Amino acid sequence: MTTILIIEDEPELVKVLRSYLEQSSFKVITSYKGDTGLETWKNTQPDLVILDLNLPGMDGLEIAKNIRKQSNTPIIMLTARVEESDRLIGLELGADDYVTKPYSPREVVARVKAVLRRSGVDSAFESTMIKISELEIDLAGYSVSMGGNTIDLTRTEFGILATLAKNPGRVFNRLQLLEATQDGEVFEGFERNVDAHIKNLRAKIEPNPKKPIYIETVFGVGYRFSKME
Ligand code: CA
């Protein structure tokens, strides 16, 4: 799992960021003070640091300088004002990116992913776990769980679910779902059998299979995975 350290003294901001990052399958560690934040960084060696500029104990600039002396851990700075951002760029203190408050948590997550990709952590970031609400899909381990409870799926059901969940919002027709799940093996049915697999899948993963929230039917076309936004 890719680990993100948040050093930020405003608990509400930490809470929101943590929740968004965890939804994207990151492991989150937090620190509310500058000096302890630097200690936490040393002890945990996270894959990326989200660093507030104004902190009690030691400010973000000092922390960034200290981190840079010892490693190239990617850093995203959170700054309160645009002028501070300008100053940051001028100082070339080694932050990989910065976000100006107020920010949208979704944007911060997007920046985190972009910085990780740029800095080559993407092999670690290319998580094989997909987590959507209570549903967790382990693509490498071919396993699925709901709220922590393992769900038994057939290989075909797993293939259909993984194909859909990897592409939320994208509509797949029945033939595409068949092709995606064949995996070089002979598929035991025809296009309409996809409907039967979907029915079984819904019975296993949907809280109410008659009103599916994960796998949506697109009438006349096929199926898609909900974007859950
Ligand atoms: Ca602050």
py3Dmol code that shows the C-alpha trace and the ligand (Angstrom):
import py3Dmol

protein = """\
ATOM      1  CA  MET A   1       0.000   0.000   0.000  1.00  0.00           C
ATOM      2  CA  THR A   2       1.192   3.512  -0.794  1.00  0.00           C
ATOM      3  CA  THR A   3       1.556   5.549   2.383  1.00  0.00           C
ATOM      4  CA  ILE A   4       0.812   9.265   2.644  1.00  0.00           C
ATOM      5  CA  LEU A   5       1.882  11.356   5.638  1.00  0.00           C
ATOM      6  CA  ILE A   6      -0.268  14.431   6.301  1.00  0.00           C
ATOM      7  CA  ILE A   7       1.361  17.100   8.471  1.00  0.00           C
ATOM      8  CA  GLU A   8      -1.359  19.640   9.158  1.00  0.00           C
ATOM      9  CA  ASP A   9      -2.539  21.295  12.361  1.00  0.00           C
ATOM     10  CA  GLU A  10      -6.206  21.686  11.460  1.00  0.00           C
ATOM     11  CA  PRO A  11      -7.961  18.453  12.489  1.00  0.00           C
ATOM     12  CA  GLU A  12     -10.992  19.024  10.272  1.00  0.00           C
ATOM     13  CA  LEU A  13      -8.820  19.350   7.157  1.00  0.00           C
ATOM     14  CA  VAL A  14      -6.874  16.251   8.142  1.00  0.00           C
ATOM     15  CA  LYS A  15     -10.075  14.316   8.643  1.00  0.00           C
ATOM     16  CA  VAL A  16     -11.455  15.181   5.208  1.00  0.00           C
ATOM     17  CA  LEU A  17      -8.159  14.544   3.407  1.00  0.00           C
ATOM     18  CA  ARG A  18      -7.702  11.256   5.207  1.00  0.00           C
ATOM     19  CA  SER A  19     -11.119  10.065   4.185  1.00  0.00           C
ATOM     20  CA  TYR A  20     -10.606  10.972   0.513  1.00  0.00           C
ATOM     21  CA  LEU A  21      -7.150   9.404   0.395  1.00  0.00           C
ATOM     22  CA  GLU A  22      -8.340   6.222   2.053  1.00  0.00           C
ATOM     23  CA  GLN A  23     -11.134   5.971  -0.481  1.00  0.00           C
ATOM     24  CA  SER A  24      -8.392   5.910  -3.110  1.00  0.00           C
ATOM     25  CA  SER A  25      -6.724   3.021  -1.265  1.00  0.00           C
ATOM     26  CA  PHE A  26      -3.871   5.008   0.261  1.00  0.00           C
ATOM     27  CA  LYS A  27      -2.655   4.343   3.753  1.00  0.00           C
ATOM     28  CA  VAL A  28      -2.718   7.594   5.726  1.00  0.00           C
ATOM     29  CA  ILE A  29      -0.524   8.647   8.650  1.00  0.00           C
ATOM     30  CA  THR A  30      -1.084  12.013  10.321  1.00  0.00           C
ATOM     31  CA  SER A  31       0.798  14.489  12.426  1.00  0.00           C
ATOM     32  CA  TYR A  32      -0.549  17.764  13.812  1.00  0.00           C
ATOM     33  CA  LYS A  33       2.711  19.512  14.651  1.00  0.00           C
ATOM     34  CA  GLY A  34       5.822  20.423  12.713  1.00  0.00           C
ATOM     35  CA  ASP A  35       8.522  18.942  14.932  1.00  0.00           C
ATOM     36  CA  THR A  36       6.656  15.712  15.589  1.00  0.00           C
ATOM     37  CA  GLY A  37       5.738  15.632  11.909  1.00  0.00           C
ATOM     38  CA  LEU A  38       9.399  15.482  10.938  1.00  0.00           C
ATOM     39  CA  GLU A  39       9.962  12.707  13.476  1.00  0.00           C
ATOM     40  CA  THR A  40       7.007  10.781  12.068  1.00  0.00           C
ATOM     41  CA  TRP A  41       8.423  11.186   8.583  1.00  0.00           C
ATOM     42  CA  LYS A  42      11.768   9.756   9.728  1.00  0.00           C
ATOM     43  CA  ASN A  43      10.133   6.835  11.482  1.00  0.00           C
ATOM     44  CA  THR A  44       7.584   5.893   8.854  1.00  0.00           C
ATOM     45  CA  GLN A  45       9.301   6.792   5.540  1.00  0.00           C
ATOM     46  CA  PRO A  46       6.036   7.481   3.686  1.00  0.00           C
ATOM     47  CA  ASP A  47       5.764   7.491  -0.115  1.00  0.00           C
ATOM     48  CA  LEU A  48       4.578  11.104  -0.136  1.00  0.00           C
ATOM     49  CA  VAL A  49       4.148  13.974   2.336  1.00  0.00           C
ATOM     50  CA  ILE A  50       1.281  16.466   2.320  1.00  0.00           C
ATOM     51  CA  LEU A  51       2.721  19.361   4.245  1.00  0.00           C
ATOM     52  CA  ASP A  52       0.979  22.429   5.612  1.00  0.00           C
ATOM     53  CA  LEU A  53       3.072  25.588   5.462  1.00  0.00           C
ATOM     54  CA  ASN A  54       2.051  27.166   8.767  1.00  0.00           C
ATOM     55  CA  LEU A  55       2.487  24.705  11.594  1.00  0.00           C
ATOM     56  CA  PRO A  56       3.188  24.859  15.308  1.00  0.00           C
ATOM     57  CA  GLY A  57       6.576  23.492  16.343  1.00  0.00           C
ATOM     58  CA  MET A  58       8.361  23.819  13.034  1.00  0.00           C
ATOM     59  CA  ASP A  59       7.017  25.415   9.868  1.00  0.00           C
ATOM     60  CA  GLY A  60       6.521  23.629   6.592  1.00  0.00           C
ATOM     61  CA  LEU A  61       9.527  25.265   4.926  1.00  0.00           C
ATOM     62  CA  GLU A  62      11.877  23.954   7.616  1.00  0.00           C
ATOM     63  CA  ILE A  63      10.375  20.500   7.391  1.00  0.00           C
ATOM     64  CA  ALA A  64      10.672  20.435   3.613  1.00  0.00           C
ATOM     65  CA  LYS A  65      14.317  21.525   3.837  1.00  0.00           C
ATOM     66  CA  ASN A  66      15.036  18.833   6.402  1.00  0.00           C
ATOM     67  CA  ILE A  67      13.361  16.153   4.343  1.00  0.00           C
ATOM     68  CA  ARG A  68      15.204  17.266   1.200  1.00  0.00           C
ATOM     69  CA  LYS A  69      18.550  17.014   2.965  1.00  0.00           C
ATOM     70  CA  GLN A  70      17.922  13.344   3.528  1.00  0.00           C
ATOM     71  CA  SER A  71      15.647  12.087   0.777  1.00  0.00           C
ATOM     72  CA  ASN A  72      13.596  12.871  -2.296  1.00  0.00           C
ATOM     73  CA  THR A  73      10.250  11.889  -0.788  1.00  0.00           C
ATOM     74  CA  PRO A  74       7.659  13.750  -2.876  1.00  0.00           C
ATOM     75  CA  ILE A  75       6.156  16.726  -1.021  1.00  0.00           C
ATOM     76  CA  ILE A  76       2.920  18.561  -1.721  1.00  0.00           C
ATOM     77  CA  MET A  77       2.643  21.833   0.188  1.00  0.00           C
ATOM     78  CA  LEU A  78      -0.648  23.222   1.435  1.00  0.00           C
ATOM     79  CA  THR A  79      -0.530  27.000   1.501  1.00  0.00           C
ATOM     80  CA  ALA A  80      -3.058  29.488   2.788  1.00  0.00           C
ATOM     81  CA  ARG A  81      -2.498  32.288   0.330  1.00  0.00           C
ATOM     82  CA  VAL A  82      -1.478  32.707  -3.263  1.00  0.00           C
ATOM     83  CA  GLU A  83       1.449  34.933  -2.219  1.00  0.00           C
ATOM     84  CA  GLU A  84       2.804  32.104  -0.136  1.00  0.00           C
ATOM     85  CA  SER A  85       2.666  29.855  -3.174  1.00  0.00           C
ATOM     86  CA  ASP A  86       4.669  32.369  -5.154  1.00  0.00           C
ATOM     87  CA  ARG A  87       7.205  32.521  -2.369  1.00  0.00           C
ATOM     88  CA  LEU A  88       7.463  28.770  -2.371  1.00  0.00           C
ATOM     89  CA  ILE A  89       8.240  28.620  -6.050  1.00  0.00           C
ATOM     90  CA  GLY A  90      10.814  31.408  -5.591  1.00  0.00           C
ATOM     91  CA  LEU A  91      12.503  29.553  -2.778  1.00  0.00           C
ATOM     92  CA  GLU A  92      12.698  26.362  -4.756  1.00  0.00           C
ATOM     93  CA  LEU A  93      12.607  24.542  -1.514  1.00  0.00           C
ATOM     94  CA  GLY A  94      12.002  21.249  -3.158  1.00  0.00           C
ATOM     95  CA  ALA A  95       8.264  20.769  -2.903  1.00  0.00           C
ATOM     96  CA  ASP A  96       6.953  18.797  -5.867  1.00  0.00           C
ATOM     97  CA  ASP A  97       3.669  20.627  -5.997  1.00  0.00           C
ATOM     98  CA  TYR A  98       1.536  22.966  -3.942  1.00  0.00           C
ATOM     99  CA  VAL A  99      -2.171  23.452  -3.376  1.00  0.00           C
ATOM    100  CA  THR A 100      -3.687  26.727  -2.228  1.00  0.00           C
ATOM    101  CA  LYS A 101      -6.349  26.719   0.478  1.00  0.00           C
ATOM    102  CA  PRO A 102      -9.265  26.489   0.237  1.00  0.00           C
ATOM    103  CA  TYR A 103      -8.869  23.431  -1.955  1.00  0.00           C
ATOM    104  CA  SER A 104     -11.150  20.608  -2.974  1.00  0.00           C
ATOM    105  CA  PRO A 105     -10.035  17.329  -1.377  1.00  0.00           C
ATOM    106  CA  ARG A 106     -10.627  15.631  -4.712  1.00  0.00           C
ATOM    107  CA  GLU A 107      -8.095  17.958  -6.281  1.00  0.00           C
ATOM    108  CA  VAL A 108      -5.526  17.135  -3.614  1.00  0.00           C
ATOM    109  CA  VAL A 109      -5.988  13.414  -4.281  1.00  0.00           C
ATOM    110  CA  ALA A 110      -5.536  14.039  -8.010  1.00  0.00           C
ATOM    111  CA  ARG A 111      -2.312  15.959  -7.297  1.00  0.00           C
ATOM    112  CA  VAL A 112      -1.075  13.177  -5.030  1.00  0.00           C
ATOM    113  CA  LYS A 113      -1.598  10.641  -7.800  1.00  0.00           C
ATOM    114  CA  ALA A 114       0.045  12.889 -10.391  1.00  0.00           C
ATOM    115  CA  VAL A 115       3.096  13.568  -8.208  1.00  0.00           C
ATOM    116  CA  LEU A 116       3.485   9.878  -7.401  1.00  0.00           C
ATOM    117  CA  ARG A 117       3.266   9.037 -11.078  1.00  0.00           C
ATOM    118  CA  ARG A 118       5.862  11.662 -11.965  1.00  0.00           C
ATOM    119  CA  SER A 119       8.210  10.567  -9.232  1.00  0.00           C
ATOM    120  CA  GLY A 120       8.099   6.956 -10.287  1.00  0.00           C
ATOM    121  CA  VAL A 121       6.231   5.637  -7.269  1.00  0.00           C
ATOM    122  CA  ASP A 122       3.570   4.541  -9.711  1.00  0.00           C
ATOM    123  CA  SER A 123       4.523   0.907  -9.590  1.00  0.00           C
ATOM    124  CA  ALA A 124       3.641   1.022  -5.918  1.00  0.00           C
ATOM    125  CA  PHE A 125       0.717   3.285  -6.613  1.00  0.00           C
ATOM    126  CA  GLU A 126      -0.772   1.025  -9.287  1.00  0.00           C
ATOM    127  CA  SER A 127      -2.715  -0.534  -6.518  1.00  0.00           C
ATOM    128  CA  THR A 128      -4.275  -3.870  -7.191  1.00  0.00           C
ATOM    129  CA  MET A 129      -6.997  -2.995  -4.731  1.00  0.00           C
ATOM    130  CA  ILE A 130     -10.193  -1.303  -5.813  1.00  0.00           C
ATOM    131  CA  LYS A 131     -12.291   0.050  -2.967  1.00  0.00           C
ATOM    132  CA  ILE A 132     -15.716   1.459  -3.638  1.00  0.00           C
ATOM    133  CA  SER A 133     -17.826   2.173  -0.599  1.00  0.00           C
ATOM    134  CA  GLU A 134     -18.013  -1.146   1.298  1.00  0.00           C
ATOM    135  CA  LEU A 135     -16.860  -3.188  -1.671  1.00  0.00           C
ATOM    136  CA  GLU A 136     -13.199  -4.215  -1.958  1.00  0.00           C
ATOM    137  CA  ILE A 137     -11.772  -5.976  -4.975  1.00  0.00           C
ATOM    138  CA  ASP A 138      -8.282  -7.469  -4.835  1.00  0.00           C
ATOM    139  CA  LEU A 139      -7.321  -7.830  -8.493  1.00  0.00           C
ATOM    140  CA  ALA A 140      -4.114  -9.701  -7.758  1.00  0.00           C
ATOM    141  CA  GLY A 141      -5.628 -12.067  -5.230  1.00  0.00           C
ATOM    142  CA  TYR A 142      -8.868 -12.629  -7.194  1.00  0.00           C
ATOM    143  CA  SER A 143     -10.853 -11.946  -4.070  1.00  0.00           C
ATOM    144  CA  VAL A 144     -13.751  -9.694  -3.217  1.00  0.00           C
ATOM    145  CA  SER A 145     -15.059  -8.571   0.131  1.00  0.00           C
ATOM    146  CA  MET A 146     -17.987  -6.504   1.324  1.00  0.00           C
ATOM    147  CA  GLY A 147     -17.561  -4.633   4.600  1.00  0.00           C
ATOM    148  CA  GLY A 148     -14.653  -6.955   5.416  1.00  0.00           C
ATOM    149  CA  ASN A 149     -16.541 -10.179   4.689  1.00  0.00           C
ATOM    150  CA  THR A 150     -15.223 -12.303   1.851  1.00  0.00           C
ATOM    151  CA  ILE A 151     -17.624 -12.967  -1.000  1.00  0.00           C
ATOM    152  CA  ASP A 152     -17.253 -16.091  -3.101  1.00  0.00           C
ATOM    153  CA  LEU A 153     -17.433 -15.366  -6.808  1.00  0.00           C
ATOM    154  CA  THR A 154     -16.942 -17.638  -9.770  1.00  0.00           C
ATOM    155  CA  ARG A 155     -14.055 -16.755 -12.038  1.00  0.00           C
ATOM    156  CA  THR A 156     -16.443 -15.353 -14.634  1.00  0.00           C
ATOM    157  CA  GLU A 157     -18.326 -13.291 -12.067  1.00  0.00           C
ATOM    158  CA  PHE A 158     -15.030 -11.977 -10.777  1.00  0.00           C
ATOM    159  CA  GLY A 159     -13.917 -11.091 -14.305  1.00  0.00           C
ATOM    160  CA  ILE A 160     -17.109  -9.207 -15.062  1.00  0.00           C
ATOM    161  CA  LEU A 161     -17.018  -7.336 -11.751  1.00  0.00           C
ATOM    162  CA  ALA A 162     -13.337  -6.413 -12.100  1.00  0.00           C
ATOM    163  CA  THR A 163     -13.827  -5.213 -15.685  1.00  0.00           C
ATOM    164  CA  LEU A 164     -16.728  -2.995 -14.688  1.00  0.00           C
ATOM    165  CA  ALA A 165     -15.187  -1.695 -11.457  1.00  0.00           C
ATOM    166  CA  LYS A 166     -11.891  -0.774 -13.095  1.00  0.00           C
ATOM    167  CA  ASN A 167     -13.834   1.595 -15.343  1.00  0.00           C
ATOM    168  CA  PRO A 168     -16.577   3.274 -13.279  1.00  0.00           C
ATOM    169  CA  GLY A 169     -19.135   5.037 -15.447  1.00  0.00           C
ATOM    170  CA  ARG A 170     -18.087   3.319 -18.648  1.00  0.00           C
ATOM    171  CA  VAL A 171     -20.795   1.279 -20.327  1.00  0.00           C
ATOM    172  CA  PHE A 172     -19.878  -2.231 -21.499  1.00  0.00           C
ATOM    173  CA  ASN A 173     -22.085  -4.224 -23.825  1.00  0.00           C
ATOM    174  CA  ARG A 174     -22.537  -7.932 -23.207  1.00  0.00           C
ATOM    175  CA  LEU A 175     -20.040  -8.955 -25.844  1.00  0.00           C
ATOM    176  CA  GLN A 176     -17.352  -6.699 -24.380  1.00  0.00           C
ATOM    177  CA  LEU A 177     -17.924  -8.179 -20.943  1.00  0.00           C
ATOM    178  CA  LEU A 178     -17.638 -11.672 -22.400  1.00  0.00           C
ATOM    179  CA  GLU A 179     -14.416 -10.816 -24.169  1.00  0.00           C
ATOM    180  CA  ALA A 180     -12.962  -9.177 -21.095  1.00  0.00           C
ATOM    181  CA  THR A 181     -13.583 -12.224 -18.980  1.00  0.00           C
ATOM    182  CA  GLN A 182     -12.636 -14.972 -21.394  1.00  0.00           C
ATOM    183  CA  ASP A 183      -9.004 -14.799 -20.454  1.00  0.00           C
ATOM    184  CA  GLY A 184      -7.994 -17.207 -23.192  1.00  0.00           C
ATOM    185  CA  GLU A 185     -10.379 -19.814 -21.881  1.00  0.00           C
ATOM    186  CA  VAL A 186     -13.494 -21.031 -23.597  1.00  0.00           C
ATOM    187  CA  PHE A 187     -16.474 -19.178 -22.244  1.00  0.00           C
ATOM    188  CA  GLU A 188     -19.323 -21.438 -21.273  1.00  0.00           C
ATOM    189  CA  GLY A 189     -22.098 -19.373 -22.765  1.00  0.00           C
ATOM    190  CA  PHE A 190     -23.442 -16.747 -25.037  1.00  0.00           C
ATOM    191  CA  GLU A 191     -24.071 -13.074 -24.683  1.00  0.00           C
ATOM    192  CA  ARG A 192     -27.357 -13.443 -22.873  1.00  0.00           C
ATOM    193  CA  ASN A 193     -25.637 -15.509 -20.206  1.00  0.00           C
ATOM    194  CA  VAL A 194     -23.975 -12.282 -19.108  1.00  0.00           C
ATOM    195  CA  ASP A 195     -27.355 -11.269 -17.723  1.00  0.00           C
ATOM    196  CA  ALA A 196     -27.399 -14.392 -15.579  1.00  0.00           C
ATOM    197  CA  HIS A 197     -23.899 -13.677 -14.294  1.00  0.00           C
ATOM    198  CA  ILE A 198     -24.885 -10.096 -13.501  1.00  0.00           C
ATOM    199  CA  LYS A 199     -27.953 -11.366 -11.651  1.00  0.00           C
ATOM    200  CA  ASN A 200     -25.776 -13.682  -9.555  1.00  0.00           C
ATOM    201  CA  LEU A 201     -23.247 -10.949  -8.931  1.00  0.00           C
ATOM    202  CA  ARG A 202     -25.933  -8.552  -7.769  1.00  0.00           C
ATOM    203  CA  ALA A 203     -27.330 -11.182  -5.422  1.00  0.00           C
ATOM    204  CA  LYS A 204     -23.851 -11.447  -3.881  1.00  0.00           C
ATOM    205  CA  ILE A 205     -22.739  -7.826  -3.696  1.00  0.00           C
ATOM    206  CA  GLU A 206     -25.778  -5.554  -3.805  1.00  0.00           C
ATOM    207  CA  PRO A 207     -27.478  -4.578  -0.530  1.00  0.00           C
ATOM    208  CA  ASN A 208     -30.752  -4.742  -2.467  1.00  0.00           C
ATOM    209  CA  PRO A 209     -30.298  -6.639  -5.759  1.00  0.00           C
ATOM    210  CA  LYS A 210     -33.577  -5.238  -7.072  1.00  0.00           C
ATOM    211  CA  LYS A 211     -32.252  -1.703  -6.691  1.00  0.00           C
ATOM    212  CA  PRO A 212     -28.567  -2.128  -7.545  1.00  0.00           C
ATOM    213  CA  ILE A 213     -26.188   0.609  -6.434  1.00  0.00           C
ATOM    214  CA  TYR A 214     -22.962  -0.886  -7.795  1.00  0.00           C
ATOM    215  CA  ILE A 215     -23.774  -2.490 -11.136  1.00  0.00           C
ATOM    216  CA  GLU A 216     -26.203  -0.406 -13.150  1.00  0.00           C
ATOM    217  CA  THR A 217     -28.182  -1.560 -16.171  1.00  0.00           C
ATOM    218  CA  VAL A 218     -28.030   0.685 -19.216  1.00  0.00           C
ATOM    219  CA  PHE A 219     -31.113  -0.397 -21.099  1.00  0.00           C
ATOM    220  CA  GLY A 220     -30.540  -1.502 -24.640  1.00  0.00           C
ATOM    221  CA  VAL A 221     -26.761  -1.302 -24.217  1.00  0.00           C
ATOM    222  CA  GLY A 222     -25.316  -3.244 -21.316  1.00  0.00           C
ATOM    223  CA  TYR A 223     -23.951  -2.524 -17.876  1.00  0.00           C
ATOM    224  CA  ARG A 224     -21.768  -0.063 -16.081  1.00  0.00           C
ATOM    225  CA  PHE A 225     -20.270   0.346 -12.645  1.00  0.00           C
ATOM    226  CA  SER A 226     -21.670   3.260 -10.641  1.00  0.00           C
ATOM    227  CA  LYS A 227     -19.424   6.282 -10.215  1.00  0.00           C
ATOM    228  CA  MET A 228     -20.648   6.591  -6.613  1.00  0.00           C
ATOM    229  CA  GLU A 229     -20.187  10.368  -6.526  1.00  0.00           C
TER     230      GLU A 229
END
"""
ligand_1 = """\
1
CA
Ca -1.761 25.465 9.491
"""
view = py3Dmol.view(width=600, height=400)
view.addModel(protein, "pdb")
view.setStyle({"model": 0}, {"cartoon": {"style": "trace"}})
view.addModel(ligand_1, "xyz")
view.setStyle({"model": 1}, {"stick": {}})
view.zoomTo()
view.show()
